């Protein structure tokens, strides 16, 4: 079976490739951005016409934290729409038997019930700091459902919670909270600084799923799930950003203090996913946040350019 992993160099895509490479009877297809520009519909269609993968995992996306989302809403909306539209249209045109689209937990309303069930989608206003990205992902979900409704195609959509792990973006200007903290604490430790300043109040609550756990969950969905409805993939437990910061601080070995800059935005107050649906398929995460951070920091030291900046 030929499985194309779009976005294989990203954190999610690379984890999916690692998981697939352990499976027998699977040929993993990948293309770098230089080899195949997923925003180019002609190039994408030509590639699918030639390779004809049996299954597709669409993990390709333009992603970033609050700051990057706020600065570049046009790019976050247009780039993600182009990528997912091109991949889905060409995949099904050229015989793809099953496609898994990766959404995000930011598709849900800012004040959704907690834990967030899948049917909360489109029941309230989005978080304004990343609504462009969220709207693109919502469009991808609806396109997958439309292919199922109109043409009977096997298109499923998974909504991961906040992710971290090897391959993450550690740039404090464009990253999500956890990897950005790793960089800030590491640099402060190296420079002998006594204080690290973090955005917001530290009060919002988030769950954090190691990317290798996500990859395992996605493979379960490929085998066991073929429904129209979206599926949350998360931990089912959360912690405050302040609690997270203390865990990262400990793993990095920074001995100073944390100061919270409350003039900066917090984002959504809480974002915990209801994972009942995927749990019924027999999947649950196996890597605790403490274990995950402890293993991610050495990867950061060996591979991230921010570790040497």
GUKOL-711622 format. One record per residue (C-alpha): x, y, z; residue number from 1; residue in one letter; chain. Coordinates in steps of 0.5 Angstrom, whole numbers. Layout:
BEGIN
     X     Y     Z   k r c
     X     Y     Z NUM A A
...
This chain:
BEGIN
     X     Y     Z   k r c
     0     0     0   1 X A
     3     7    -2   2 X A
     1    12     3   3 X A
     3    20     2   4 X A
     5    24     8   5 X A
     4    31     6   6 X A
     8    35    10   7 X A
    13    30    12   8 X A
    18    35    15   9 X A
    14    38    20  10 X A
    13    36    27  11 X A
     7    32    26  12 X A
     9    29    19  13 X A
    15    27    21  14 X A
    12    23    27  15 X A
     7    20    22  16 X A
    13    17    18  17 X A
    17    14    24  18 X A
    10    11    26  19 X A
     9     8    18  20 X A
    16     6    17  21 X A
    15     1    23  22 X A
     9    -2    19  23 X A
    10    -8    14  24 X A
     7    -8     7  25 X A
     7     0     7  26 X A
    11     4     2  27 X A
    11    12     5  28 X A
    11    17     0  29 X A
    14    24     1  30 X A
    16    30    -2  31 X A
    20    36     0  32 X A
    17    43    -1  33 X A
    22    44    -6  34 X A
    20    38   -10  35 X A
    13    39   -10  36 X A
    10    46    -8  37 X A
     3    44    -5  38 X A
     0    51    -6  39 X A
     1    50   -14  40 X A
    -5    46   -16  41 X A
    -2    44   -23  42 X A
     4    41   -20  43 X A
     0    37   -15  44 X A
    -5    34   -20  45 X A
     1    32   -24  46 X A
     5    29   -18  47 X A
    -2    25   -16  48 X A
    -3    23   -23  49 X A
     4    20   -23  50 X A
     4    17   -16  51 X A
    -3    15   -15  52 X A
    -2    14    -7  53 X A
    -7     9    -4  54 X A
    -8    13     2  55 X A
    -6    20     4  56 X A
    -5    23    11  57 X A
    -5    31    10  58 X A
    -1    34    15  59 X A
     2    40    11  60 X A
     0    47    14  61 X A
     2    53    15  62 X A
     2    54    23  63 X A
     5    58    28  64 X A
     3    61    35  65 X A
    -1    67    37  66 X A
     4    72    35  67 X A
     5    69    28  68 X A
    -3    68    27  69 X A
    -4    75    29  70 X A
     1    78    24  71 X A
     0    74    18  72 X A
    -8    72    18  73 X A
    -8    73    10  74 X A
    -2    68     9  75 X A
    -5    63    14  76 X A
   -12    63    11  77 X A
   -10    63     4  78 X A
    -4    58     4  79 X A
    -8    53     8  80 X A
   -14    53     4  81 X A
    -9    52    -2  82 X A
    -6    47     1  83 X A
   -12    43     3  84 X A
   -16    44    -3  85 X A
   -10    42    -8  86 X A
    -9    36    -4  87 X A
   -16    33    -3  88 X A
   -18    35   -10  89 X A
   -12    31   -14  90 X A
   -12    25    -9  91 X A
   -19    23   -10  92 X A
   -19    25   -18  93 X A
   -13    20   -18  94 X A
   -16    14   -14  95 X A
   -14    15    -7  96 X A
   -18    10    -3  97 X A
   -18    14     4  98 X A
   -15    21     6  99 X A
   -14    23    13 100 X A
   -15    31    14 101 X A
   -11    34    20 102 X A
   -15    40    23 103 X A
   -14    43    30 104 X A
   -17    44    36 105 X A
   -17    52    35 106 X A
   -23    50    30 107 X A
   -28    50    36 108 X A
   -31    57    39 109 X A
   -27    61    44 110 X A
   -32    59    50 111 X A
   -34    52    48 112 X A
   -36    47    53 113 X A
   -31    44    57 114 X A
   -28    38    55 115 X A
   -30    40    48 116 X A
   -34    35    44 117 X A
   -34    35    37 118 X A
   -41    37    36 119 X A
   -39    44    39 120 X A
   -36    46    32 121 X A
   -39    52    29 122 X A
   -43    54    35 123 X A
   -40    60    37 124 X A
   -35    65    36 125 X A
   -28    63    35 126 X A
   -21    66    38 127 X A
   -20    72    35 128 X A
   -12    71    35 129 X A
   -12    65    30 130 X A
   -19    65    27 131 X A
   -16    66    20 132 X A
   -12    59    21 133 X A
   -18    56    24 134 X A
   -23    58    19 135 X A
   -18    55    14 136 X A
   -18    48    18 137 X A
   -26    49    18 138 X A
   -26    49    11 139 X A
   -22    43    10 140 X A
   -27    39    15 141 X A
   -33    41    11 142 X A
   -29    39     4 143 X A
   -28    32     7 144 X A
   -35    32     9 145 X A
   -37    34     2 146 X A
   -33    29    -2 147 X A
   -36    24     2 148 X A
   -43    26     1 149 X A
   -43    28    -6 150 X A
   -38    23    -9 151 X A
   -38    17    -3 152 X A
   -30    18    -2 153 X A
   -27    16     5 154 X A
   -25    22     8 155 X A
   -24    23    15 156 X A
   -22    29    19 157 X A
   -18    29    26 158 X A
   -17    35    31 159 X A
   -11    34    35 160 X A
   -10    38    41 161 X A
    -4    42    43 162 X A
     2    38    40 163 X A
    10    38    42 164 X A
    16    34    41 165 X A
    21    33    36 166 X A
    21    37    30 167 X A
    17    43    33 168 X A
    18    50    32 169 X A
    22    53    37 170 X A
    23    60    35 171 X A
    20    64    41 172 X A
    17    69    36 173 X A
    13    64    32 174 X A
    12    58    36 175 X A
     7    55    40 176 X A
     7    56    48 177 X A
    11    50    50 178 X A
    17    50    45 179 X A
    18    57    46 180 X A
    19    56    53 181 X A
    24    51    52 182 X A
    28    56    48 183 X A
    27    62    53 184 X A
    29    58    59 185 X A
    35    55    55 186 X A
    38    61    53 187 X A
    37    64    60 188 X A
    40    59    63 189 X A
    46    59    58 190 X A
    47    67    59 191 X A
    46    66    67 192 X A
    40    71    67 193 X A
    36    71    73 194 X A
    29    72    70 195 X A
    25    70    64 196 X A
    19    74    62 197 X A
    13    70    59 198 X A
     6    72    56 199 X A
     0    73    59 200 X A
    -2    71    66 201 X A
    -1    64    66 202 X A
    -8    62    68 203 X A
   -11    59    61 204 X A
   -11    52    61 205 X A
    -9    47    56 206 X A
    -7    40    55 207 X A
    -1    37    51 208 X A
     0    31    47 209 X A
     6    28    45 210 X A
     7    28    37 211 X A
     9    21    37 212 X A
     2    19    41 213 X A
    -1    23    36 214 X A
     2    19    30 215 X A
     0    13    34 216 X A
    -8    15    34 217 X A
    -8    17    27 218 X A
    -6    10    25 219 X A
   -11     8    29 220 X A
   -16    12    25 221 X A
   -14    10    19 222 X A
   -15     3    20 223 X A
   -21     3    25 224 X A
   -25     9    23 225 X A
   -29    11    17 226 X A
   -34    16    19 227 X A
   -37    23    17 228 X A
   -36    26    24 229 X A
   -29    29    26 230 X A
   -25    26    31 231 X A
   -22    29    37 232 X A
   -15    27    39 233 X A
   -12    29    46 234 X A
   -10    27    53 235 X A
   -17    29    56 236 X A
   -13    32    62 237 X A
   -10    39    62 238 X A
    -6    44    66 239 X A
    -5    52    67 240 X A
     0    55    63 241 X A
     4    57    69 242 X A
     4    49    71 243 X A
     7    48    64 244 X A
    12    53    65 245 X A
    14    50    72 246 X A
    15    43    68 247 X A
    19    46    63 248 X A
    23    50    67 249 X A
    25    44    71 250 X A
    27    40    65 251 X A
    31    45    62 252 X A
    35    47    69 253 X A
    33    54    69 254 X A
    34    56    76 255 X A
    31    63    76 256 X A
    24    66    77 257 X A
    18    67    72 258 X A
    15    74    71 259 X A
     8    74    67 260 X A
     7    80    62 261 X A
    -1    81    63 262 X A
    -1    86    58 263 X A
     0    81    53 264 X A
    -6    76    51 265 X A
    -8    70    54 266 X A
   -12    67    48 267 X A
   -17    62    49 268 X A
   -19    61    57 269 X A
   -19    53    57 270 X A
   -18    48    51 271 X A
   -19    41    53 272 X A
   -22    36    48 273 X A
   -27    31    50 274 X A
   -23    24    47 275 X A
   -29    19    48 276 X A
   -30    18    41 277 X A
   -23    16    40 278 X A
   -22    12    46 279 X A
   -28     8    44 280 X A
   -23     6    38 281 X A
   -18     3    43 282 X A
   -13     9    43 283 X A
   -10    13    49 284 X A
    -4    17    50 285 X A
     2    13    53 286 X A
     7    19    54 287 X A
     6    24    60 288 X A
     8    31    59 289 X A
    14    30    64 290 X A
    17    25    60 291 X A
    15    28    54 292 X A
    18    35    56 293 X A
    24    31    58 294 X A
    26    27    52 295 X A
    24    34    47 296 X A
    29    38    51 297 X A
    35    33    49 298 X A
    32    33    42 299 X A
    32    41    42 300 X A
    39    41    44 301 X A
    42    37    38 302 X A
    37    39    33 303 X A
    34    46    34 304 X A
    38    52    31 305 X A
    35    56    37 306 X A
    39    52    42 307 X A
    46    55    39 308 X A
    43    62    38 309 X A
